[in-house]
Amino acid sequence: PARSISISTLPGGSLPSSAFSISGDEPEMTDRPSLPDTPSPLGEPIREPSAVLFACTQNAVRSPMAEAIMKHLIGMKAYVDSCGVRNGDLDPFAVEVLKEVGIDISRHAPKSFDQMEDDFFDVIVSLSPEAQHRAIEMTRTMACDIEYWPMLDATIIEGSRDVRLDAYRQVRDELMRRIRKRFAALLDENQTPE
């Protein structure tokens, strides 16, 4: 099925809270785009993984946000890390929008797949097409679930500071929603899936 992303702005160019919408069927979280009918190598999706890796293109926005959000939500119940296909510079807008919800990523040091110290994960969540390709390559040497959660690249949004921050907030909120839903079994008692 075709998927499309639309961005709506208010007069003056600002973004409403629901500015981004993705239409089309959302893929099952265990689908592998290269082999959609193939089940996970580990059987059913792991409800309570012990190690989760979030990956994006530069480990500067989406994956560090996902890592920090998951750590915030589950505490020490699983090992959580993030990386990129290549390492970029931590984006200050990502730092700012997470700070708004009480999460500090200001000390995050972006790293690439090649710089990873640990290479065993139960689940790899790729947030960009480039990261998805790299994650699939990793399955040649390790058995793990790969989940593709396509996320808007907020760095491509142009406009005023407020317009750009709204794009980053959309990414933050979508990551929060998907992490709460997918990893509900790991949530602290005071957190509820949405």
LODRENVO-712340 format. One record per residue: residue number from 1; x, y, z of N, C-alpha, C in turn. Coordinates in Angstrom, 3 decimals, always signed. Layout:
i:npx:npy:npz:capx:capy:capz:cpx:cpy:cpz
NUM:X:Y:Z:X:Y:Z:X:Y:Z $
...
//
This chain:
i:npx:npy:npz:capx:capy:capz:cpx:cpy:cpz
1:+0.827:-1.197:+0.000:+0.000:+0.000:+0.000:+0.862:+1.247:+0.000 $
2:+0.367:+2.256:-0.667:+1.104:+3.517:-0.741:+1.014:+4.244:+0.587 $
3:+2.097:+4.936:+0.942:+2.117:+5.740:+2.163:+2.443:+7.151:+1.760 $
4:+1.856:+8.098:+2.426:+2.172:+9.493:+2.146:+2.274:+10.247:+3.452 $
5:+3.081:+11.288:+3.436:+3.245:+12.144:+4.603:+2.776:+13.525:+4.202 $
6:+1.925:+14.115:+5.025:+1.494:+15.476:+4.740:+1.829:+16.366:+5.923 $
7:+2.166:+17.611:+5.620:+2.494:+18.587:+6.648:+1.553:+19.767:+6.463 $
8:+0.807:+20.107:+7.517:-0.143:+21.209:+7.471:+0.376:+22.371:+8.301 $
9:+0.225:+23.584:+7.789:+0.641:+24.752:+8.555:-0.535:+25.683:+8.761 $
10:-0.448:+26.468:+9.813:-1.438:+27.495:+10.093:-1.046:+28.762:+9.350 $
11:-1.964:+29.718:+9.211:-1.573:+30.990:+8.596:-0.365:+31.559:+9.332 $
12:+0.606:+32.043:+8.596:+1.831:+32.559:+9.188:+2.928:+31.512:+9.241 $
13:+2.614:+30.250:+8.852:+3.635:+29.229:+8.758:+3.851:+28.384:+9.993 $
14:+3.125:+28.633:+11.102:+3.351:+27.813:+12.298:+2.634:+26.481:+12.144 $
15:+3.089:+25.502:+12.923:+2.535:+24.162:+12.836:+1.543:+23.918:+13.958 $
16:+0.356:+23.402:+13.639:-0.556:+22.992:+14.710:-0.032:+21.718:+15.348 $
17:-0.605:+21.317:+16.469:-0.101:+20.140:+17.166:-0.255:+18.875:+16.334 $
18:-1.150:+18.862:+15.370:-1.319:+17.685:+14.518:-0.868:+17.978:+13.093 $
19:+0.245:+18.660:+12.940:+0.701:+19.116:+11.635:+1.089:+17.988:+10.701 $
20:+1.617:+16.913:+11.233:+2.107:+15.836:+10.388:+1.143:+14.676:+10.453 $
21:+0.827:+14.137:+9.318:+0.023:+12.931:+9.320:+0.601:+11.963:+8.316 $
22:+0.555:+10.713:+8.678:+1.031:+9.666:+7.786:-0.178:+8.839:+7.425 $
23:-0.430:+8.727:+6.131:-1.566:+7.928:+5.710:-1.080:+6.646:+5.069 $
24:-1.944:+5.679:+5.042:-1.570:+4.366:+4.522:-1.529:+3.390:+5.667 $
25:-1.465:+2.124:+5.357:-1.443:+1.113:+6.403:-0.120:+1.140:+7.124 $
26:-0.185:+1.102:+8.440:+1.035:+1.045:+9.251:+1.543:-0.386:+9.225 $
27:+2.833:-0.602:+8.943:+3.334:-1.978:+8.876:+3.287:-2.633:+10.247 $
28:+3.086:-3.945:+10.242:+3.186:-4.686:+11.491:+4.594:-4.490:+12.030 $
29:+4.751:-4.436:+13.332:+6.047:-4.116:+13.905:+7.083:-5.201:+13.684 $
30:+6.677:-6.406:+13.331:+7.660:-7.446:+13.086:+7.890:-7.678:+11.600 $
31:+7.224:-6.898:+10.730:+7.445:-7.053:+9.290:+8.884:-6.738:+8.947 $
32:+9.418:-7.482:+8.017:+10.720:-7.194:+7.450:+10.449:-6.791:+6.016 $
33:+10.699:-5.531:+5.659:+10.371:-5.092:+4.317:+10.958:-5.966:+3.226 $
34:+12.142:-6.545:+3.425:+12.730:-7.381:+2.389:+12.045:-8.742:+2.299 $
35:+11.483:-9.235:+3.402:+10.799:-10.519:+3.428:+9.538:-10.401:+4.270 $
36:+8.492:-9.710:+3.771:+7.347:-9.390:+4.620:+6.589:-10.590:+5.156 $
37:+6.655:-11.753:+4.500:+5.904:-12.898:+4.978:+6.725:-13.801:+5.885 $
38:+7.971:-13.428:+6.154:+8.847:-14.236:+6.987:+8.658:-13.871:+8.455 $
39:+8.397:-14.849:+9.324:+8.252:-14.536:+10.746:+9.590:-14.126:+11.355 $
40:+9.513:-13.511:+12.495:+10.718:-13.126:+13.233:+11.596:-14.345:+13.443 $
41:+12.936:-14.185:+13.398:+13.813:-15.337:+13.634:+13.657:-15.898:+15.041 $
42:+13.097:-15.113:+15.931:+12.928:-15.567:+17.307:+11.482:-15.940:+17.603 $
43:+10.660:-16.143:+16.558:+9.258:-16.488:+16.765:+8.421:-15.239:+16.958 $
44:+7.515:-15.272:+17.913:+6.679:-14.111:+18.212:+7.548:-12.948:+18.679 $
45:+7.098:-11.705:+18.459:+7.885:-10.558:+18.942:+8.166:-10.678:+20.443 $
46:+9.342:-10.283:+20.825:+9.746:-10.373:+22.222:+9.036:-9.283:+23.016 $
47:+8.192:-9.690:+23.950:+7.420:-8.719:+24.736:+8.304:-7.949:+25.718 $
48:+9.270:-8.633:+26.308:+10.144:-8.007:+27.292:+11.610:-8.223:+26.905 $
49:+12.076:-7.507:+25.882:+13.471:-7.695:+25.469:+14.432:-7.233:+26.551 $
50:+15.610:-7.863:+26.588:+16.614:-7.452:+27.561:+17.573:-6.420:+26.980 $
51:+17.583:-6.268:+25.643:+18.469:-5.289:+25.001:+17.802:-4.759:+23.725 $
52:+17.693:-3.432:+23.632:+17.033:-2.776:+22.501:+17.976:-1.723:+21.931 $
53:+18.089:-1.703:+20.612:+18.886:-0.700:+19.916:+17.983:+0.109:+19.010 $
54:+18.057:+1.438:+19.116:+17.369:+2.341:+18.197:+18.418:+2.879:+17.232 $
55:+18.105:+2.865:+15.945:+19.073:+3.301:+14.943:+18.428:+4.261:+13.950 $
56:+19.191:+5.291:+13.577:+18.750:+6.213:+12.541:+19.956:+6.558:+11.677 $
57:+19.893:+7.658:+10.966:+20.942:+7.975:+10.010:+22.212:+8.512:+10.671 $
58:+22.084:+9.489:+11.592:+23.274:+10.113:+12.184:+23.349:+10.028:+13.703 $
59:+22.389:+9.388:+14.353:+22.359:+9.305:+15.811:+22.418:+10.698:+16.434 $
60:+21.690:+11.622:+15.796:+21.708:+13.013:+16.246:+20.332:+13.524:+16.656 $
61:+19.250:+12.872:+16.195:+17.894:+13.334:+16.513:+17.014:+12.152:+16.921 $
62:+16.581:+11.358:+15.956:+15.556:+10.338:+16.196:+16.007:+9.234:+17.150 $
63:+17.136:+8.597:+16.884:+17.533:+7.468:+17.747:+17.950:+7.894:+19.148 $
64:+18.664:+9.021:+19.343:+18.939:+9.398:+20.736:+17.665:+9.804:+21.491 $
65:+16.707:+10.400:+20.763:+15.439:+10.723:+21.406:+14.731:+9.443:+21.842 $
66:+14.700:+8.446:+20.955:+14.048:+7.174:+21.282:+14.736:+6.479:+22.454 $
67:+16.073:+6.455:+22.429:+16.831:+5.843:+23.525:+16.485:+6.509:+24.857 $
68:+16.515:+7.822:+24.883:+16.263:+8.556:+26.126:+14.823:+8.375:+26.606 $
69:+13.878:+8.410:+25.684:+12.470:+8.224:+26.057:+12.271:+6.832:+26.649 $
70:+12.825:+5.818:+25.998:+12.638:+4.458:+26.513:+13.289:+4.296:+27.884 $
71:+14.494:+4.813:+28.050:+15.143:+4.729:+29.365:+14.309:+5.448:+30.424 $
72:+13.739:+6.580:+30.056:+12.896:+7.337:+30.974:+11.665:+6.512:+31.380 $
73:+11.087:+5.800:+30.419:+9.859:+5.055:+30.671:+10.075:+3.730:+31.392 $
74:+11.191:+3.042:+31.106:+11.354:+1.692:+31.672:+12.428:+1.593:+32.743 $
75:+13.199:+2.652:+32.933:+14.259:+2.581:+33.938:+15.317:+1.577:+33.536 $
76:+15.666:+0.683:+34.453:+16.749:-0.284:+34.237:+16.240:-1.675:+33.837 $
77:+15.022:-1.771:+33.348:+14.457:-3.083:+33.022:+15.065:-3.720:+31.779 $
78:+15.740:-2.940:+30.955:+16.404:-3.473:+29.760:+17.566:-2.557:+29.412 $
79:+18.546:-3.108:+28.700:+19.650:-2.314:+28.182:+19.145:-1.619:+26.915 $
80:+19.329:-0.313:+26.829:+18.859:+0.460:+25.676:+20.013:+1.309:+25.172 $
81:+20.216:+1.306:+23.851:+21.281:+2.093:+23.248:+20.776:+2.637:+21.917 $
82:+21.589:+3.483:+21.295:+21.241:+4.024:+19.985:+22.507:+4.240:+19.181 $
83:+22.330:+4.277:+17.861:+23.459:+4.539:+16.968:+22.919:+5.027:+15.632 $
84:+23.841:+5.399:+14.759:+23.474:+5.832:+13.423:+24.290:+5.110:+12.381 $
85:+23.870:+5.234:+11.139:+24.664:+4.673:+10.053:+26.027:+5.365:+10.055 $
86:+26.011:+6.643:+10.333:+27.238:+7.426:+10.553:+26.934:+8.339:+11.738 $
87:+27.952:+8.867:+12.385:+27.670:+9.737:+13.530:+27.728:+11.203:+13.099 $
88:+26.727:+11.936:+13.544:+26.651:+13.372:+13.279:+26.876:+14.122:+14.574 $
89:+26.366:+15.336:+14.629:+26.433:+16.149:+15.844:+25.051:+16.182:+16.482 $
90:+25.000:+16.051:+17.798:+23.726:+16.094:+18.506:+22.998:+17.381:+18.166 $
91:+21.738:+17.254:+17.792:+20.942:+18.393:+17.360:+20.383:+19.141:+18.578 $
92:+20.628:+20.450:+18.683:+20.140:+21.198:+19.845:+18.617:+21.249:+19.947 $
93:+17.909:+21.155:+18.821:+16.441:+21.131:+18.889:+15.956:+19.832:+19.533 $
94:+16.638:+18.720:+19.286:+16.281:+17.458:+19.936:+16.476:+17.574:+21.440 $
95:+17.581:+18.196:+21.840:+17.844:+18.413:+23.268:+16.721:+19.252:+23.873 $
96:+16.337:+20.313:+23.181:+15.331:+21.241:+23.710:+13.957:+20.598:+23.868 $
97:+13.495:+19.839:+22.850:+12.142:+19.281:+22.955:+12.062:+18.152:+23.979 $
98:+13.156:+17.457:+24.223:+13.126:+16.453:+25.290:+13.199:+17.114:+26.663 $
99:+13.928:+18.212:+26.740:+13.994:+18.948:+28.005:+12.596:+19.415:+28.418 $
100:+11.744:+19.726:+27.446:+10.369:+20.158:+27.730:+9.572:+19.098:+28.486 $
101:+9.939:+17.820:+28.313:+9.226:+16.738:+28.995:+10.077:+16.110:+30.104 $
102:+11.125:+16.828:+30.529:+11.921:+16.388:+31.665:+12.976:+15.339:+31.362 $
103:+13.421:+15.242:+30.109:+14.445:+14.267:+29.734:+15.665:+15.021:+29.219 $
104:+16.845:+14.696:+29.759:+18.075:+15.390:+29.376:+18.947:+14.500:+28.499 $
105:+19.192:+14.942:+27.254:+20.108:+14.201:+26.378:+21.326:+15.054:+26.015 $
106:+21.550:+16.111:+26.763:+22.618:+17.059:+26.415:+24.007:+16.417:+26.410 $
107:+24.180:+15.301:+27.115:+25.493:+14.651:+27.156:+25.602:+13.462:+26.200 $
108:+24.592:+13.276:+25.381:+24.622:+12.163:+24.417:+25.756:+12.374:+23.415 $
109:+26.541:+11.341:+23.181:+27.627:+11.388:+22.196:+27.233:+10.501:+21.014 $
110:+26.877:+11.103:+19.876:+26.478:+10.302:+18.712:+27.561:+9.302:+18.310 $
111:+27.103:+8.109:+17.902:+28.026:+7.060:+17.458:+27.395:+6.296:+16.304 $
112:+28.255:+5.634:+15.551:+27.797:+4.859:+14.403:+27.706:+3.377:+14.772 $
113:+27.112:+2.596:+13.883:+27.079:+1.144:+14.067:+28.491:+0.608:+14.300 $
114:+29.453:+1.131:+13.537:+30.830:+0.651:+13.645:+31.476:+0.974:+14.992 $
115:+30.971:+1.965:+15.699:+31.530:+2.354:+16.996:+30.829:+1.687:+18.171 $
116:+29.859:+0.827:+17.899:+29.115:+0.173:+18.974:+30.033:-0.763:+19.748 $
117:+29.989:-0.679:+21.074:+30.779:-1.570:+21.919:+30.061:-2.892:+22.132 $
118:+28.740:-2.850:+22.200:+27.930:-4.043:+22.399:+27.269:-4.354:+21.066 $
119:+27.248:-5.628:+20.686:+26.641:-5.940:+19.404:+25.581:-7.031:+19.496 $
120:+25.031:-7.244:+20.686:+23.928:-8.192:+20.813:+22.687:-7.459:+21.308 $
121:+21.644:-7.545:+20.517:+20.370:-6.929:+20.885:+19.253:-7.893:+20.545 $
122:+18.222:-7.904:+21.374:+17.038:-8.710:+21.081:+16.203:-8.038:+19.996 $
123:+16.156:-6.711:+20.052:+15.328:-5.935:+19.121:+16.137:-4.747:+18.625 $
124:+16.133:-4.541:+17.304:+16.678:-3.332:+16.708:+15.517:-2.599:+16.057 $
125:+15.313:-1.350:+16.464:+14.264:-0.519:+15.883:+14.947:+0.503:+14.990 $
126:+14.721:+0.389:+13.691:+15.324:+1.343:+12.757:+14.306:+2.434:+12.443 $
127:+14.793:+3.665:+12.452:+13.923:+4.833:+12.323:+14.120:+5.564:+11.000 $
128:+14.997:+5.062:+10.146:+15.227:+5.657:+8.833:+15.535:+4.534:+7.848 $
129:+15.303:+4.763:+6.551:+15.586:+3.711:+5.561:+17.044:+3.246:+5.581 $
130:+17.988:+4.172:+5.715:+19.405:+3.792:+5.757:+19.701:+2.879:+6.947 $
131:+19.127:+3.210:+8.093:+19.341:+2.391:+9.290:+18.691:+1.020:+9.128 $
132:+17.561:+0.963:+8.449:+16.902:-0.319:+8.215:+17.798:-1.245:+7.389 $
133:+18.407:-0.720:+6.348:+19.312:-1.530:+5.527:+20.488:-2.046:+6.357 $
134:+21.049:-1.182:+7.176:+22.198:-1.579:+8.012:+21.785:-2.618:+9.053 $
135:+20.597:-2.459:+9.634:+20.109:-3.424:+10.620:+19.907:-4.796:+9.983 $
136:+19.378:-4.822:+8.780:+19.191:-6.101:+8.081:+20.539:-6.770:+7.841 $
137:+21.557:-5.977:+7.498:+22.905:-6.534:+7.328:+23.387:-7.210:+8.614 $
138:+23.048:-6.628:+9.765:+23.489:-7.186:+11.052:+22.907:-8.570:+11.302 $
139:+21.739:-8.867:+10.722:+21.114:-10.169:+10.978:+21.872:-11.312:+10.311 $
140:+22.847:-10.986:+9.506:+23.681:-12.043:+8.926:+24.546:-12.708:+9.993 $
141:+24.842:-11.960:+11.058:+25.716:-12.492:+12.100:+25.037:-12.598:+13.469 $
142:+23.786:-12.146:+13.576:+23.091:-12.257:+14.859:+21.599:-12.445:+14.628 $
143:+20.972:-13.200:+15.497:+19.527:-13.395:+15.436:+18.867:-12.357:+16.320 $
144:+18.047:-11.522:+15.713:+17.325:-10.509:+16.482:+16.093:-10.080:+15.701 $
145:+15.169:-9.455:+16.392:+14.002:-8.874:+15.730:+14.391:-7.499:+15.205 $
146:+13.977:-7.194:+13.993:+14.180:-5.857:+13.437:+12.807:-5.267:+13.182 $
147:+12.594:-4.088:+13.707:+11.330:-3.390:+13.507:+11.610:-2.063:+12.829 $
148:+10.862:-1.778:+11.792:+11.044:-0.529:+11.049:+9.922:+0.432:+11.412 $
149:+10.297:+1.539:+12.058:+9.362:+2.595:+12.416:+9.764:+3.841:+11.641 $
150:+9.289:+4.027:+10.436:+9.695:+5.224:+9.686:+9.278:+6.492:+10.421 $
151:+10.238:+7.357:+10.668:+9.991:+8.607:+11.389:+10.386:+9.786:+10.515 $
152:+9.628:+10.844:+10.628:+9.944:+12.082:+9.929:+11.351:+12.539:+10.288 $
153:+12.099:+12.981:+9.296:+13.400:+13.602:+9.544:+13.139:+15.087:+9.786 $
154:+13.043:+15.471:+11.046:+12.690:+16.850:+11.405:+13.733:+17.861:+10.940 $
155:+14.938:+17.405:+10.652:+15.981:+18.338:+10.225:+15.716:+18.917:+8.842 $
156:+14.815:+18.310:+8.075:+14.536:+18.823:+6.730:+13.460:+19.903:+6.721 $
157:+12.796:+20.111:+7.854:+11.733:+21.110:+7.941:+12.360:+22.497:+7.984 $
158:+11.874:+23.366:+7.120:+12.365:+24.744:+7.067:+11.318:+25.673:+7.654 $
159:+11.750:+26.830:+8.052:+10.830:+27.819:+8.596:+11.400:+28.455:+9.841 $
160:+10.518:+29.089:+10.569:+10.934:+29.773:+11.796:+11.353:+28.755:+12.849 $
161:+11.960:+29.252:+13.898:+12.364:+28.399:+15.014:+11.170:+27.629:+15.568 $
162:+10.033:+28.308:+15.720:+8.838:+27.645:+16.254:+8.334:+26.542:+15.335 $
163:+8.361:+26.785:+14.039:+7.926:+25.774:+13.074:+8.830:+24.552:+13.170 $
164:+10.116:+24.785:+13.228:+11.070:+23.677:+13.305:+10.934:+22.919:+14.623 $
165:+10.790:+23.638:+15.737:+10.604:+22.965:+17.030:+9.339:+22.117:+17.037 $
166:+8.274:+22.605:+16.396:+7.040:+21.818:+16.323:+7.272:+20.494:+15.599 $
167:+8.109:+20.504:+14.567:+8.429:+19.266:+13.855:+9.149:+18.288:+14.787 $
168:+10.085:+18.774:+15.571:+10.809:+17.927:+16.523:+9.859:+17.406:+17.601 $
169:+8.912:+18.225:+18.020:+7.922:+17.777:+19.018:+7.070:+16.648:+18.449 $
170:+6.719:+16.753:+17.176:+5.946:+15.685:+16.538:+6.724:+14.373:+16.566 $
171:+7.999:+14.426:+16.265:+8.836:+13.224:+16.309:+8.893:+12.679:+17.733 $
172:+9.141:+13.571:+18.701:+9.193:+13.156:+20.114:+7.894:+12.474:+20.531 $
173:+6.779:+13.076:+20.209:+5.488:+12.539:+20.636:+5.160:+11.219:+19.954 $
174:+5.526:+11.085:+18.682:+5.294:+9.819:+17.977:+6.182:+8.720:+18.543 $
175:+7.429:+9.031:+18.843:+8.307:+8.043:+19.473:+7.749:+7.623:+20.833 $
176:+7.301:+8.576:+21.620:+6.725:+8.275:+22.936:+5.531:+7.330:+22.788 $
177:+4.656:+7.622:+21.843:+3.457:+6.804:+21.625:+3.844:+5.380:+21.213 $
178:+4.756:+5.268:+20.268:+5.107:+3.938:+19.757:+5.882:+3.123:+20.788 $
179:+6.763:+3.765:+21.537:+7.515:+3.041:+22.573:+6.562:+2.551:+23.655 $
180:+5.639:+3.390:+24.081:+4.664:+2.969:+25.100:+3.830:+1.789:+24.618 $
181:+3.452:+1.821:+23.358:+2.625:+0.742:+22.813:+3.436:-0.544:+22.650 $
182:+4.592:-0.459:+22.003:+5.374:-1.657:+21.688:+6.000:-2.302:+22.922 $
183:+6.477:-1.478:+23.840:+7.190:-2.004:+25.002:+6.369:-1.873:+26.283 $
184:+5.052:-1.996:+26.145:+4.134:-1.848:+27.288:+4.482:-2.799:+28.429 $
185:+4.953:-3.994:+28.114:+5.273:-4.980:+29.162:+6.434:-4.531:+30.043 $
186:+7.245:-3.576:+29.566:+8.401:-3.103:+30.344:+8.143:-1.799:+31.096 $
187:+7.001:-1.183:+30.855:+6.752:+0.122:+31.467:+6.751:+0.038:+32.976 $
188:+7.283:+1.089:+33.604:+7.195:+1.181:+35.058:+5.720:+1.235:+35.446 $
189:+5.413:+0.855:+36.650:+4.029:+0.810:+37.108:+3.316:+2.154:+36.955 $
190:+4.031:+3.264:+37.068:+3.385:+4.573:+36.984:+3.196:+5.045:+35.544 $
191:+3.651:+4.258:+34.553:+3.476:+4.590:+33.153:+2.365:+3.726:+32.576 $
192:+1.575:+4.279:+31.698:+0.524:+3.500:+31.048:+0.671:+3.628:+29.542 $
193:+0.409:+2.527:+28.812:+0.465:+2.617:+27.352:-0.672:+3.491:+26.846 $
194:-0.436:+4.191:+25.761:-1.496:+5.025:+25.181:-1.987:+4.412:+23.908 $
//
